[in-house]
Amino acid sequence: MTESVGFYEPAPADRELTVDGVRNVIREQFPDLYLDTLERFGDGFENETFLVDGHVVFQFPRHIGEGDGFAHEERIHALVASAIGDIASVPRITRWGRPSAWFAGTFAGYELIPGVPANDPSIPLNPAFADDIARVLARLHAIPRDVAADIIGVADPNDVDLAAALQRVRRWAKEVPEIRDHAPDACRWLDTAPRAPDFFPGPLRLVHGDFQMEHVLVNPTTGRLSGIIDWGGVFSDPAFDFSYVLLHGGWSFFQRALAGYDLPLDAEFAERTLFSARLAALGWLADGIKRGGPVSPRLTILRRVFDLE
């Protein structure tokens, strides 16, 4: 039986990357590392990630030739760190890998940022974490567009088309009809939702680009913010970042974050945030069902944005 493929599955890598191959290329290029331990640390849409000796994270592009993006990524890191570095740690590339017989592309490594993903189920939600998020997002969104463009060469604006997103999630729900058994009320909303909110009236602001809580690190003891990784760095609607805040902590947590966010908000900000979060939650649920994995964690997220307090 063919394994189910989800909607958010990254494109297949154009090369095979084994743990032994990673060990060989790192031993060859970074002999100062002991290489006592080497573990696969994560797979994303762009990179495969490995942790060496418990403190160095190496990223290998899924497609050869895309390693040039590390230089752009490092410029994003430097810009963001200048704005939020006193609140949260940001990756800083310290090891630059070159093509070799073991790996034909360039790769990069940075020191592991202490903390655990904020969505770790073992970490209780600290309401004060919303205050940390508010401060970080306010500073990030306040970075002038011309300054960011000069430093990182920001591409064309990436405004959020909620009407297109609504139609996409409706198609996904048709492809995975079992979703209606798990979330009948949410699916009724999906079927009958009025027109999507209008585009953000602007000005577009520099956003993280994928502010999922697996990319936000917290101190496991205090539950307070410690670092943020996987920066995309695009100009978009700030509600895009806040939709993940709502998905993570629910309505009261989202409102607390908004209360600490000292930038002006337009009248439809909360509406766009909620609409975007609901579509994301339904999309994640459909993706989980199609993959054949556990749906309970995704249903918990979905309830946060449909059973509002």
Phi, psi and omega per residue, in radians:
M1 nan 2.290 -3.134
T2 -1.236 2.362 3.136
E3 -1.147 2.421 3.113
S4 -1.143 2.427 3.119
V5 -1.927 2.275 -3.110
G6 -1.453 3.003 3.141
F7 -1.253 -0.475 -3.075
Y8 -1.786 0.421 -3.133
E9 -1.291 2.223 3.089
P10 -1.188 2.742 3.091
A11 -1.099 2.538 -3.135
P12 -1.004 2.520 3.083
A13 -1.188 2.660 -3.121
D14 -1.619 0.227 3.081
R15 -2.709 2.777 3.078
E16 -1.633 2.313 -3.129
L17 -2.199 1.877 -3.116
T18 -1.705 2.837 3.077
V19 -1.064 -0.682 3.123
D20 -1.127 -0.700 3.102
G21 -1.108 -0.722 3.089
V22 -1.099 -0.763 3.133
R23 -1.037 -0.737 -3.108
N24 -1.150 -0.780 -3.087
V25 -1.224 -0.586 3.119
I26 -1.281 -0.701 3.100
R27 -1.075 -0.670 -3.111
E28 -1.190 -0.738 -2.985
Q29 -1.728 -0.370 -3.104
F30 -2.299 1.236 -3.068
P31 -1.165 -0.204 3.114
D32 -1.276 -0.315 3.120
L33 -1.426 2.412 -3.110
Y34 -1.250 -0.573 -3.073
L35 1.044 0.646 3.058
D36 -1.190 -0.646 3.111
T37 -2.308 2.518 3.091
L38 -2.585 2.108 -3.113
E39 -2.399 2.574 3.038
R40 -1.195 2.250 -2.964
F41 -1.908 -0.254 3.128
G42 2.824 2.732 3.096
D43 -2.210 2.162 3.114
G44 -2.034 -3.018 3.137
F45 -1.250 -0.472 -3.065
E46 -1.913 -0.571 -3.015
N47 -2.356 2.714 2.878
E48 -1.827 2.402 -2.959
T49 -2.117 2.441 -3.131
F50 -2.312 2.557 3.116
L51 -1.922 2.195 -3.091
V52 -1.962 2.229 3.080
D53 0.952 0.441 3.050
G54 1.284 0.099 -3.083
H55 -2.541 -0.159 3.107
V56 -2.059 2.183 3.128
V57 -1.753 2.166 3.094
F58 -1.932 2.363 3.100
Q59 -2.001 2.255 3.123
F60 -2.045 2.144 -3.127
P61 -1.021 2.470 3.091
R62 -1.206 -0.391 -3.133
H63 -2.254 2.210 -3.125
I64 -1.054 2.390 -3.122
G65 1.780 -0.241 -3.134
E66 -1.619 0.034 -3.138
G67 -1.186 -0.319 3.093
D68 -1.070 -0.347 3.126
G69 -1.151 -0.273 3.138
F70 -1.146 -0.599 3.104
A71 -1.129 -0.708 3.085
H72 -1.152 -0.727 3.127
E73 -1.060 -0.709 -3.127
E74 -1.166 -0.585 3.076
R75 -1.170 -0.673 3.066
I76 -1.076 -0.792 -3.136
H77 -1.019 -0.782 -3.103
A78 -1.130 -0.733 3.132
L79 -1.116 -0.834 -3.097
V80 -1.161 -0.714 -3.141
A81 -1.077 -0.591 3.128
S82 -1.150 -0.402 -3.112
A83 -1.691 -0.616 -3.014
I84 -2.194 0.085 -3.003
G85 -1.057 -0.396 3.110
D86 -1.450 -0.141 3.126
I87 -1.841 -0.744 -3.065
A88 -2.485 2.481 3.084
S89 -1.290 2.549 3.131
V90 -2.217 2.468 -3.129
P91 -0.984 2.559 3.021
R92 -2.368 2.022 -3.086
I93 -1.156 2.180 -3.139
T94 -2.061 -0.200 -3.118
R95 -2.338 2.152 -3.101
W96 -1.958 2.013 -3.116
G97 -1.586 2.539 -3.111
R98 -1.963 2.792 3.107
P99 -1.044 2.537 -3.141
S100 -2.645 -3.060 3.107
A101 -1.181 -0.407 -3.091
W102 -1.523 -0.511 3.123
F103 -2.609 2.130 -2.960
A104 -1.375 -0.129 -3.098
G105 -1.966 3.129 3.027
T106 -1.515 2.707 3.141
F107 -2.596 3.030 -3.037
A108 -2.591 2.725 3.133
G109 -2.382 2.602 3.075
Y110 -2.488 2.775 3.129
E111 -1.179 2.363 3.137
L112 -1.038 2.310 3.074
I113 -1.471 2.213 -3.132
P114 -1.076 2.546 3.106
G115 2.263 3.041 3.091
V116 -2.210 2.720 3.117
P117 -0.987 2.431 -3.096
A118 -1.087 -0.400 3.138
N119 -1.558 0.182 3.051
D120 -1.067 2.097 -3.056
P121 -1.118 -0.268 -3.140
S122 -1.456 -0.137 -3.094
I123 -1.732 1.986 3.102
P124 -1.091 2.532 3.126
L125 -1.258 2.076 3.067
N126 -1.615 2.060 -3.132
P127 -0.958 -0.532 -3.137
A128 -1.201 -0.287 3.044
F129 -1.042 -0.536 3.089
A130 -1.102 -0.608 3.108
D131 -1.149 -0.702 3.107
D132 -1.083 -0.794 -3.138
I133 -1.077 -0.741 -3.130
A134 -1.021 -0.796 -3.121
R135 -1.121 -0.762 -3.121
V136 -1.129 -0.847 -3.086
L137 -1.185 -0.616 3.102
A138 -1.092 -0.758 3.128
R139 -1.206 -0.723 3.129
L140 -1.079 -0.853 -3.088
H141 -1.215 -0.271 -3.140
A142 -1.540 -0.122 3.124
I143 -1.100 2.148 -3.107
P144 -1.056 2.436 -3.091
R145 -1.068 -0.706 -3.103
D146 -1.171 -0.612 3.093
V147 -1.138 -0.810 3.140
A148 -1.101 -0.751 -3.114
A149 -1.097 -0.678 3.129
D150 -1.140 -0.594 -3.050
I151 -1.525 -0.795 -3.016
I152 -2.005 0.007 3.110
G153 1.053 0.874 -3.070
V154 -0.953 2.341 -3.114
A155 -1.305 -3.011 -3.138
D156 -0.981 2.643 3.131
P157 -0.975 2.569 -3.122
N158 -2.084 1.169 -3.123
D159 -1.185 2.697 -3.059
V160 -1.607 2.039 3.126
D161 -1.642 1.622 -3.069
L162 -1.238 -0.481 3.087
A163 -1.138 -0.764 3.104
A164 -1.165 -0.677 3.116
A165 -1.116 -0.679 3.109
L166 -1.058 -0.788 3.135
Q167 -1.163 -0.624 3.127
R168 -1.128 -0.802 -3.115
V169 -1.205 -0.578 3.047
R170 -1.090 -0.675 3.084
R171 -1.130 -0.729 3.141
W172 -1.091 -0.707 -3.138
A173 -1.109 -0.587 3.091
K174 -1.221 -0.595 3.127
E175 -1.270 -0.400 -3.114
V176 -2.199 1.292 -3.054
P177 -1.078 -0.341 3.131
E178 -1.108 -0.309 -3.120
I179 -1.052 -0.479 -3.105
R180 -1.258 -0.448 3.071
D181 -1.276 -0.578 -3.104
H182 -1.447 -0.616 -3.023
A183 -2.455 1.174 -3.064
P184 -1.091 -0.723 -3.109
D185 -1.172 -0.744 3.127
A186 -1.127 -0.640 3.120
C187 -1.220 -0.571 3.045
R188 -1.133 -0.695 3.050
W189 -1.060 -0.743 -3.136
L190 -1.066 -0.689 -3.116
D191 -1.237 -0.628 -2.956
T192 -1.932 0.058 -3.099
A193 -0.977 2.374 3.062
P194 -1.155 -3.075 -3.118
R195 -0.979 2.605 -3.134
A196 -1.162 2.671 3.073
P197 -1.003 2.681 3.119
D198 -1.164 2.896 3.053
F199 -1.060 2.649 3.042
F200 -0.989 2.264 -3.096
P201 -1.274 -0.174 3.048
G202 1.602 3.105 0.008
P203 -1.314 2.526 3.090
L204 -1.075 2.547 -3.070
R205 -2.158 2.760 3.071
L206 -1.170 2.159 -3.131
V207 -2.140 2.929 3.128
H208 -1.103 -0.813 3.129
G209 1.840 -0.440 3.101
D210 -2.795 1.180 -2.966
F211 -1.428 0.644 3.037
Q212 -1.123 2.607 -3.026
M213 -1.267 -0.116 2.981
E214 -1.282 -0.276 3.115
H215 -1.738 -0.009 3.138
V216 -1.964 2.175 -3.047
L217 -1.829 2.486 3.111
V218 -2.229 2.752 3.005
N219 -1.215 2.156 -3.052
P220 -1.167 -0.331 -3.141
T221 -1.493 -0.744 -3.053
T222 -1.744 -0.373 -3.050
G223 1.285 0.233 3.128
R224 -1.676 2.736 -3.054
L225 -1.040 2.365 3.069
S226 -2.163 -0.535 -3.122
G227 -2.942 2.907 3.118
I228 -2.424 2.304 -3.093
I229 -2.151 -3.136 3.046
D230 0.962 0.969 -3.131
W231 -1.361 2.327 3.041
G232 -1.694 -0.794 3.085
G233 1.221 1.266 3.092
V234 -2.250 2.823 3.047
F235 -1.610 2.188 -3.064
S236 -2.792 -2.978 3.089
D237 -1.290 2.210 3.108
P238 -1.065 -0.350 3.061
A239 -1.089 -0.403 3.110
F240 -1.052 -0.811 3.075
D241 -1.150 -0.755 -3.057
F242 -1.214 -0.372 3.106
S243 -1.097 -0.589 3.111
Y244 -1.276 -0.514 3.062
V245 -1.128 -0.770 3.110
L246 -1.120 -0.756 3.127
L247 -1.086 -0.579 -3.077
H248 -1.384 -0.795 -2.960
G249 -2.010 -0.116 -3.114
G250 1.489 -3.086 -2.945
W251 -1.169 -0.798 -3.101
S252 -1.158 -0.653 3.092
F253 -1.121 -0.772 3.108
F254 -1.052 -0.774 -3.129
Q255 -1.129 -0.645 3.092
R256 -1.131 -0.709 3.105
A257 -1.110 -0.721 3.117
L258 -1.101 -0.642 -3.119
A259 -1.108 -0.495 3.141
G260 -1.670 0.051 -3.091
Y261 -1.636 1.945 -2.954
D262 -1.698 0.457 3.009
L263 -1.821 2.669 -3.129
P264 -1.161 2.550 3.128
L265 -2.111 2.497 3.080
D266 -1.414 2.926 -2.999
A267 -1.137 -0.480 -3.080
E268 -1.737 0.216 -3.057
F269 -1.027 -0.899 -3.100
A270 -1.113 -0.639 3.129
E271 -1.104 -0.788 3.137
R272 -1.154 -0.684 3.133
T273 -1.075 -0.835 -3.126
L274 -1.125 -0.762 -3.125
F275 -1.077 -0.804 3.134
S276 -1.100 -0.726 -3.128
A277 -1.144 -0.697 3.134
R278 -1.140 -0.723 3.099
L279 -1.121 -0.708 3.120
A280 -1.097 -0.764 -3.122
A281 -1.103 -0.736 3.106
L282 -1.167 -0.689 3.103
G283 -1.117 -0.728 3.112
W284 -1.136 -0.669 3.138
L285 -1.154 -0.797 3.106
A286 -1.051 -0.715 3.127
D287 -1.094 -0.769 3.137
G288 -1.111 -0.719 3.126
I289 -1.126 -0.755 -3.107
K290 -1.152 -0.576 3.116
R291 -1.309 -0.334 -3.112
G292 1.450 0.290 -3.136
G293 -1.608 -3.095 3.129
P294 -1.158 2.409 -3.113
V295 -1.819 -0.226 -3.077
S296 -0.985 -0.813 3.123
P297 -1.073 -0.606 -3.126
R298 -1.307 -0.560 3.045
L299 -1.172 -0.622 3.089
T300 -1.066 -0.765 3.107
I301 -1.112 -0.764 -3.114
L302 -1.057 -0.709 -3.118
R303 -1.120 -0.519 3.135
R304 -1.071 -0.521 -3.071
V305 -1.874 0.013 3.044
F306 -2.015 -0.549 3.086
D307 -1.769 1.275 -3.016
L308 -1.371 2.457 3.083
E309 -1.762 nan nan
